[in-house]
Amino acid sequence: MAGKFQGKVAIITGSSRGIGKAIAIELAKNGASIVLNGRNEQRLQETEQIIRSIHPHVVSICCDVSDIKASEALIETAIQQFGRLDILVNNVGVSMRGTVAELNPDVFKKVFESNVYGSVNPTIPAIPYLRKTKGSIVFISSLAGIRGLPGLSAYCSSKMALRAIAESIRLEEKSNGVHVGLIQVGITEIEHNKETIAADGSMKTLKSRDKSNVQTTEQVAIATVKNIRSRKFITTLTGIGKVNKFMQARFPMLVERIILKNLHKFEEKSE
Ligand SMILES: NC(=O)c1ccc[n+]([C@@H]2O[C@H](COP(=O)([O-])OP(=O)(O)OC[C@H]3O[C@@H](n4cnc5c(N)ncnc54)[C@H](OP(=O)(O)O)[C@@H]3O)[C@@H](O)[C@H]2O)c1
């Protein structure tokens, strides 16, 4: 198996479907040995078969990364299997819907457990191994991490937290040669049965999205692999994402006025 990441080992959290699965496929195509992760054993096994047809070195570790001990075991099992770690992609994340006034406070807890603790828990035990290989930690963030958006307070703030964590690790690990990347992903195609957290705290299945208006998971995966290869910090995806970032940095009050005029566009229907 030839490729830029030949001989390297990558863990991708939440890789049994969606964006994480696409990143695992792209890294495998580039020669990396793959550690898949997710909570559903059957979905993991199906994805493992796909990866195995690209690269023979793949294992699945079924665990919940919002659990500290399970995340430590994830890293240690990967090391036992492959002897090294070069890339950790913190992809696990869940979205939510609802204004702050109507939210069950448990929504914030669930979103932060998944998106923030679910990224920090695997990162801490991975750092000693990534120092040895001068490897990469990548956080999968969102355009929703650029500014607070209506109906998405917990999601936006969790993704903003990832940016601060990424900035801290970059400074702390610079002298150890560890690369830290952050991918600000725009609206992307979703796999059947993707769930979001409703205002009352229950899980709701999202309606499928019109594919002509969204990025493919493969586009996100290619950009993520490019970020790792070039050891870049922030990769912002989609034209609208780049415009958003520019406008928010320079004209935040104008952005607020534009959003207020388009509030209806921030509602996403569940089934
Ligand atoms: N899709 C978009 O439009 C979009 C846009 C911007 C950013 N993003 C970000 O991209 C990332 C992936 O999104 P996606 O749309 O691909 O999500 P998805 O289709 O819901 O897939 C999430 C993956 O993570 C696993 N997972 C969820 N919680 C987990 C946990 N606590 N521990 C271990 N595995 C867990 C899921 O498998 P199990 O359920 O079996 O555990 C699944 O493999 C997220 O961070 C999201 O915020 C997505």
PDBQT file of the ligand as one rigid body, heavy atoms in Angstrom, charges set to zero:
ROOT
HETATM    1  N1  LIG A 301     -22.805  16.903   8.711  1.00  0.00    +0.000 N 
HETATM    2  C1  LIG A 301     -22.621  18.216   8.695  1.00  0.00    +0.000 C 
HETATM    3  O1  LIG A 301     -23.310  18.957   7.982  1.00  0.00    +0.000 OA
HETATM    4  C2  LIG A 301     -21.548  18.829   9.568  1.00  0.00    +0.000 A 
HETATM    5  C3  LIG A 301     -21.266  20.202   9.414  1.00  0.00    +0.000 A 
HETATM    6  C4  LIG A 301     -20.282  20.780  10.210  1.00  0.00    +0.000 A 
HETATM    7  C5  LIG A 301     -19.581  20.011  11.120  1.00  0.00    +0.000 A 
HETATM    8  N2  LIG A 301     -19.873  18.686  11.261  1.00  0.00    +0.000 N 
HETATM    9  C6  LIG A 301     -19.130  17.906  12.265  1.00  0.00    +0.000 C 
HETATM   10  O2  LIG A 301     -18.573  16.744  11.668  1.00  0.00    +0.000 OA
HETATM   11  C7  LIG A 301     -18.526  15.688  12.628  1.00  0.00    +0.000 C 
HETATM   12  C8  LIG A 301     -19.196  14.434  12.059  1.00  0.00    +0.000 C 
HETATM   13  O3  LIG A 301     -20.531  14.756  11.685  1.00  0.00    +0.000 OA
HETATM   14  P1  LIG A 301     -21.446  13.713  10.864  1.00  0.00    +0.000 P 
HETATM   15  O4  LIG A 301     -22.508  14.507  10.215  1.00  0.00    +0.000 OA
HETATM   16  O5  LIG A 301     -20.591  12.832  10.031  1.00  0.00    +0.000 OA
HETATM   17  O6  LIG A 301     -22.090  12.872  12.098  1.00  0.00    +0.000 OA
HETATM   18  P2  LIG A 301     -22.864  11.473  12.118  1.00  0.00    +0.000 P 
HETATM   19  O7  LIG A 301     -23.298  11.059  10.751  1.00  0.00    +0.000 OA
HETATM   20  O8  LIG A 301     -23.877  11.590  13.204  1.00  0.00    +0.000 OA
HETATM   21  O9  LIG A 301     -21.718  10.445  12.579  1.00  0.00    +0.000 OA
HETATM   22  C9  LIG A 301     -21.197  10.521  13.875  1.00  0.00    +0.000 C 
HETATM   23  C10 LIG A 301     -20.250   9.345  14.082  1.00  0.00    +0.000 C 
HETATM   24  O10 LIG A 301     -19.755   9.405  15.434  1.00  0.00    +0.000 OA
HETATM   25  C11 LIG A 301     -20.132   8.224  16.160  1.00  0.00    +0.000 C 
HETATM   26  N3  LIG A 301     -20.365   8.684  17.530  1.00  0.00    +0.000 N 
HETATM   27  C12 LIG A 301     -21.274   9.606  17.956  1.00  0.00    +0.000 A 
HETATM   28  N4  LIG A 301     -21.135   9.834  19.276  1.00  0.00    +0.000 NA
HETATM   29  C13 LIG A 301     -20.099   9.056  19.689  1.00  0.00    +0.000 A 
HETATM   30  C14 LIG A 301     -19.458   8.863  20.939  1.00  0.00    +0.000 A 
HETATM   31  N5  LIG A 301     -19.851   9.525  22.038  1.00  0.00    +0.000 N 
HETATM   32  N6  LIG A 301     -18.411   8.002  21.016  1.00  0.00    +0.000 NA
HETATM   33  C15 LIG A 301     -17.986   7.325  19.902  1.00  0.00    +0.000 A 
HETATM   34  N7  LIG A 301     -18.558   7.469  18.692  1.00  0.00    +0.000 NA
HETATM   35  C16 LIG A 301     -19.606   8.326  18.589  1.00  0.00    +0.000 A 
HETATM   36  C17 LIG A 301     -21.342   7.677  15.394  1.00  0.00    +0.000 C 
HETATM   37  O11 LIG A 301     -21.515   6.282  15.529  1.00  0.00    +0.000 OA
HETATM   38  P3  LIG A 301     -22.421   5.659  16.732  1.00  0.00    +0.000 P 
HETATM   39  O12 LIG A 301     -23.704   6.453  16.753  1.00  0.00    +0.000 OA
HETATM   40  O13 LIG A 301     -22.592   4.240  16.370  1.00  0.00    +0.000 OA
HETATM   41  O14 LIG A 301     -21.614   5.858  17.979  1.00  0.00    +0.000 OA
HETATM   42  C18 LIG A 301     -20.905   7.993  13.950  1.00  0.00    +0.000 C 
HETATM   43  O15 LIG A 301     -19.943   7.057  13.494  1.00  0.00    +0.000 OA
HETATM   44  C19 LIG A 301     -19.184  16.235  13.899  1.00  0.00    +0.000 C 
HETATM   45  O16 LIG A 301     -18.196  16.715  14.791  1.00  0.00    +0.000 OA
HETATM   46  C20 LIG A 301     -20.029  17.389  13.372  1.00  0.00    +0.000 C 
HETATM   47  O17 LIG A 301     -20.262  18.373  14.369  1.00  0.00    +0.000 OA
HETATM   48  C21 LIG A 301     -20.843  18.080  10.504  1.00  0.00    +0.000 A 
ENDROOT
TORSDOF 0
